[in-house]
Amino acid sequence: MNLIDNLKWRYATKVFDPNKQVSEEDLEKLKEAVRLSVSSYGLQLYQVLIIENPEVRQTLKKVSWDQSQITDASHLFVFCNFTRNYKRGVDDYIKLISKTQEIDSSKVMPYGETIKTQLDSQSTEQKLVWAEKQTYLALANLLTACAELKIDACPMEGFDSNEYNRILGLTEQGLNAAIIAPVGYRSEKDQTQFRKKVRKSSQALFQTI
């Protein structure tokens, strides 16, 4: 199974080669993998920014604990969860179902109302936590796709989300930077690649009941 071999190959890359860039063709494959990610109800209440601008990335590096991955990787993915307009997102989703599956919207509206009722039962804080979790599902697809394409990546929580929101103007858009992932190609100087992967054994991790 190539997937298992590729997952064994990948690691959280600490040092990227700034001279190596992900091709447009492979970038489109990564975007498609993210687009096809699972999401609660299928809503995808998030947006993904792909930062290429070197000046913007230099500014973001300063609020990312000055970590070199931010500027040295080929691209920087920023996964942003919605912070408002959830019901509008539901309405948009119902319209998309109707259009894509070529069915009358009245037949799927009850599904939309069910989702809205569930959202109404949650506090503002609960909705934010729930929406943020969705970005991690999309991130997982990105990391797996990178491994399949032998592209390196590094999921990162070590950044100031509030500063990202300010610098990228996210708050005004009803978005919040939840998790980031530089992608590119490892540097030969990155000693982390030579370490053995440390994971729990199957016996320790799984229980069959």
DAGI-V387209 format. One record per pair of residues at least 12 apart in sequence whose C-alpha atoms are under 10 Angstrom apart, sorted by sequence separation. I is the first residue (numbers start at 1). J is the second residue. D is the distance in whole Angstrom. If there is no record, write none. Layout:
I|J|D, I|J|D
This chain:
35|47|10, 57|69|10, 58|70|8, 59|71|9, 94|106|9, 97|109|10, 143|155|8, 164|176|8, 165|177|6, 35|48|9, 57|70|6, 58|71|6, 94|107|10, 95|108|9, 142|155|10, 164|177|6, 165|178|10, 34|48|9, 57|71|6, 58|72|10, 94|108|6, 95|109|9, 162|176|8, 163|177|9, 164|178|10, 56|71|9, 57|72|9, 93|108|10, 94|109|7, 140|155|9, 161|176|7, 162|177|8, 54|70|10, 55|71|9, 94|110|10, 139|155|8, 161|177|6, 162|178|10, 31|48|9, 54|71|7, 94|111|8, 95|112|10, 160|177|9, 161|178|7, 53|71|9, 54|72|9, 57|75|9, 91|109|8, 94|112|6, 159|177|9, 160|178|10, 161|179|8, 31|50|9, 51|70|10, 52|71|9, 57|76|8, 90|109|10, 93|112|8, 94|113|10, 136|155|10, 159|178|10, 161|180|10, 51|71|10, 92|112|10, 157|177|10, 159|179|9, 52|73|10, 54|75|10, 90|111|9, 91|112|7, 157|178|8, 158|179|9, 159|180|8, 52|74|8, 53|75|9, 90|112|6, 91|113|9, 156|178|10, 157|179|6, 158|180|9, 27|50|10, 51|74|9, 52|75|6, 53|76|10, 89|112|10, 90|113|9, 156|179|6, 157|180|7, 51|75|6, 52|76|7, 155|179|7, 156|180|5, 157|181|9, 50|75|7, 51|76|5, 52|77|9, 87|112|9, 90|115|7, 91|116|9, 155|180|6, 156|181|6, 50|76|6, 51|77|6, 87|113|9, 90|116|7, 154|180|8, 155|181|4, 156|182|8, 49|76|8, 50|77|5, 51|78|8, 89|116|10, 154|181|5, 155|182|7, 49|77|6, 50|78|6, 87|115|9, 88|116|10, 153|181|6, 154|182|6, 155|183|9, 48|77|7, 49|78|5, 50|79|9, 86|115|10, 87|116|6, 152|181|10, 153|182|6, 154|183|7, 48|78|6, 49|79|6, 86|116|8, 87|117|10, 152|182|8, 153|183|4, 154|184|9, 47|78|8, 48|79|5, 49|80|8, 152|183|6, 153|184|6, 47|79|6, 48|80|6, 87|119|8, 151|183|7, 152|184|5, 153|185|8, 46|79|7, 47|80|5, 48|81|9, 86|119|8, 87|120|9, 151|184|6, 152|185|5, 153|186|9, 46|80|5, 47|81|6, 150|184|9, 151|185|6, 152|186|6, 45|80|9, 46|81|4, 47|82|8, 150|185|8, 151|186|8, 152|187|10, 45|81|6, 46|82|5, 44|81|9, 45|82|6, 46|83|9, 146|183|8, 44|82|9, 45|83|9, 143|181|9, 146|184|9, 45|84|10, 142|181|9, 45|85|9, 84|124|9, 139|179|8, 143|183|9, 45|86|7, 83|124|9, 86|127|9, 139|180|8, 142|183|9, 83|125|10, 135|177|9, 136|178|8, 139|181|8, 43|86|9, 46|89|10, 84|127|9, 135|178|7, 136|179|7, 45|89|7, 83|127|8, 84|128|9, 132|176|8, 134|178|10, 135|179|7, 136|180|10, 44|89|9, 45|90|9, 82|127|9, 83|128|6, 86|131|9, 131|176|10, 132|177|9, 133|178|9, 135|180|10, 31|77|10, 43|89|7, 44|90|10, 82|128|8, 83|129|10, 132|178|6, 133|179|10, 43|90|7, 81|128|8, 84|131|10, 131|178|9, 132|179|9, 27|75|9, 42|90|10, 43|91|10, 45|93|10, 81|129|9, 83|131|8, 128|176|9, 41|90|9, 43|92|9, 44|93|9, 81|130|9, 82|131|6, 83|132|9, 129|178|10, 18|68|10, 43|93|6, 81|131|6, 82|132|8, 18|69|9, 21|72|10, 22|73|9, 23|74|9, 42|93|8, 43|94|9, 80|131|9, 81|132|5, 15|67|9, 16|68|8, 17|69|9, 20|72|9, 21|73|8, 22|74|6, 41|93|10, 80|132|8, 81|133|8, 82|134|10, 14|67|9, 15|68|7, 16|69|6, 18|71|8, 19|72|8, 20|73|8, 21|74|5, 22|75|8, 79|132|9, 81|134|8, 82|135|10, 14|68|8, 15|69|6, 16|70|9, 18|72|5, 19|73|9, 20|74|7, 21|75|8, 80|134|10, 81|135|6, 14|69|7, 15|70|10, 16|71|9, 17|72|6, 18|73|6, 19|74|8, 42|97|10, 79|134|9, 80|135|7, 81|136|10, 13|69|8, 16|72|6, 17|73|7, 18|74|7, 79|135|6, 15|72|8, 16|73|5, 17|74|8, 78|135|10, 79|136|8, 15|73|8, 16|74|8, 14|73|10, 79|138|8, 13|73|10, 79|139|8, 78|139|9, 77|139|9, 77|142|9, 41|111|9, 41|112|9, 43|115|10, 41|115|8, 40|115|10, 77|153|10, 76|153|9, 74|152|10, 75|153|10, 76|154|10, 77|155|9, 78|156|10, 73|152|9, 74|153|10, 73|153|8, 73|154|9, 80|161|10, 69|153|9, 70|154|10, 45|130|10, 46|131|8, 69|154|8, 80|165|9, 45|131|7, 46|132|8, 70|156|10, 78|164|9, 44|131|9, 45|132|9, 48|135|9, 69|156|10, 83|170|10, 43|131|10, 46|134|8, 47|135|9, 82|170|10, 83|171|8, 86|174|10, 45|134|8, 46|135|7, 81|170|10, 82|171|10, 84|173|9, 85|174|8, 40|130|9, 44|134|7, 45|135|8, 48|138|9, 80|170|8, 83|173|9, 84|174|6, 40|131|9, 43|134|9, 44|135|8, 48|139|10, 67|158|9, 82|173|9, 83|174|5, 84|175|8, 39|131|10, 46|138|9, 64|156|9, 66|158|10, 67|159|9, 82|174|6, 83|175|5, 40|133|9, 44|137|10, 64|157|9, 65|158|7, 66|159|9, 81|174|8, 82|175|5, 83|176|7, 39|133|9, 40|134|7, 44|138|9, 64|158|6, 65|159|6, 80|174|9, 81|175|6, 82|176|7, 39|134|6, 63|158|9, 64|159|4, 65|160|8, 80|175|6, 81|176|5, 82|177|9, 38|134|8, 39|135|9, 63|159|6, 64|160|6, 79|175|9, 80|176|5, 81|177|7, 82|178|10, 37|134|9, 38|135|10, 39|136|10, 40|137|9, 62|159|9, 63|160|6, 64|161|9, 79|176|8, 80|177|4, 81|178|6, 37|135|10, 39|137|7, 61|159|8, 62|160|9, 63|161|9, 78|176|10, 79|177|6, 80|178|5, 81|179|9, 37|136|10, 38|137|7, 39|138|8, 60|159|8, 61|160|10, 63|162|9, 64|163|9, 78|177|6, 79|178|6, 80|179|7, 37|137|7, 38|138|7, 60|160|9, 63|163|7, 64|164|9, 78|178|8, 79|179|5, 80|180|9, 34|135|10, 37|138|5, 62|163|10, 63|164|8, 78|179|6, 79|180|6, 36|138|8, 37|139|9, 38|140|10, 77|179|9, 78|180|4, 79|181|8, 34|137|9, 35|138|8, 37|140|8, 38|141|9, 60|163|8, 61|164|10, 77|180|6, 78|181|7, 34|138|5, 37|141|6, 59|163|10, 60|164|7, 63|167|10, 76|180|7, 77|181|5, 78|182|9, 33|138|8, 34|139|7, 36|141|8, 37|142|9, 59|164|9, 76|181|6, 77|182|6, 33|139|10, 34|140|8, 35|141|9, 75|181|8, 76|182|4, 77|183|8, 33|140|10, 34|141|6, 35|142|9, 60|167|8, 75|182|6, 76|183|6, 33|141|6, 34|142|6, 59|167|8, 60|168|9, 73|181|9, 74|182|7, 75|183|5, 76|184|9, 32|141|10, 33|142|6, 34|143|9, 73|182|6, 74|183|6, 75|184|7, 31|141|10, 32|142|9, 33|143|9, 34|144|10, 70|180|9, 72|182|9, 73|183|6, 74|184|5, 30|141|8, 31|142|8, 33|144|9, 34|145|8, 56|167|8, 70|181|9, 71|182|9, 72|183|9, 73|184|5, 74|185|8, 30|142|6, 33|145|6, 56|168|9, 69|181|9, 70|182|6, 72|184|8, 73|185|7, 29|142|10, 30|143|9, 32|145|9, 33|146|9, 69|182|6, 70|183|9, 72|185|9, 73|186|9, 30|144|9, 31|145|9, 68|182|10, 69|183|8, 72|186|10, 73|187|10, 30|145|6, 69|184|9, 72|187|10, 29|145|8, 30|146|7, 29|146|9, 51|168|10, 69|186|10, 30|148|10, 26|145|10, 27|146|10, 30|149|9, 49|168|10, 26|146|9, 29|149|9, 30|151|10, 26|149|8, 27|151|10, 26|151|9, 46|174|10, 47|175|8, 49|177|9, 22|151|8, 46|175|8, 47|176|9, 48|177|9, 21|151|10, 22|152|10, 45|175|10, 46|176|9, 47|177|9, 50|180|10, 12|143|10, 46|177|10, 48|179|10, 49|180|9, 50|181|10, 51|182|9, 11|143|10, 46|178|10, 48|180|9, 50|182|9, 10|143|9, 10|144|9, 7|143|9, 10|146|8, 11|147|9, 16|152|8, 7|144|7, 10|147|6, 15|152|10, 16|153|9, 6|144|8, 7|145|10, 9|147|7, 10|148|9, 14|152|10, 16|154|10, 6|145|10, 7|146|10, 8|147|9, 9|148|10, 13|152|6, 14|153|9, 15|154|10, 6|146|9, 7|147|6, 10|150|8, 12|152|8, 13|153|6, 14|154|7, 3|144|8, 6|147|5, 7|148|8, 9|150|8, 10|151|8, 11|152|8, 12|153|6, 13|154|5, 3|145|10, 5|147|9, 6|148|6, 10|152|7, 11|153|7, 12|154|4, 13|155|9, 4|147|10, 5|148|9, 6|149|9, 7|150|10, 9|152|10, 10|153|8, 11|154|7, 12|155|7, 3|147|8, 4|148|10, 6|150|8, 10|154|9, 11|155|10, 12|156|9, 3|148|7, 2|148|8, 30|183|10, 27|183|10, 22|183|8, 23|184|10, 21|183|9, 22|184|6, 21|184|6, 22|185|8, 20|184|7, 21|185|7, 19|184|10, 20|185|6, 16|182|9, 18|184|8, 19|185|9, 20|186|9, 16|183|8, 17|184|8, 18|185|8, 20|187|9, 14|182|10, 16|184|7, 17|185|6, 18|186|9, 19|187|9, 12|181|10, 13|182|9, 15|184|10, 16|185|6, 17|186|6, 18|187|8, 12|182|10, 13|183|9, 15|185|9, 16|186|4, 17|187|4, 13|184|9, 15|186|6, 16|187|5, 17|188|8, 13|185|8, 14|186|8, 15|187|6, 16|188|9, 17|189|9, 13|186|6, 14|187|9, 15|188|8, 16|189|9, 17|190|9, 12|186|10, 13|187|9, 15|189|7, 16|190|8, 11|186|10, 14|189|10, 15|190|5, 14|190|6, 15|191|9, 13|190|8, 14|191|8, 15|192|9, 13|191|9, 14|192|7, 15|193|10, 13|192|7, 14|193|9, 12|192|8, 13|193|7, 11|192|8, 12|193|9, 11|193|7, 10|193|8, 11|194|10, 9|193|9, 11|195|10, 11|196|10, 11|197|8, 10|197|9, 8|196|10, 9|197|9, 8|197|7
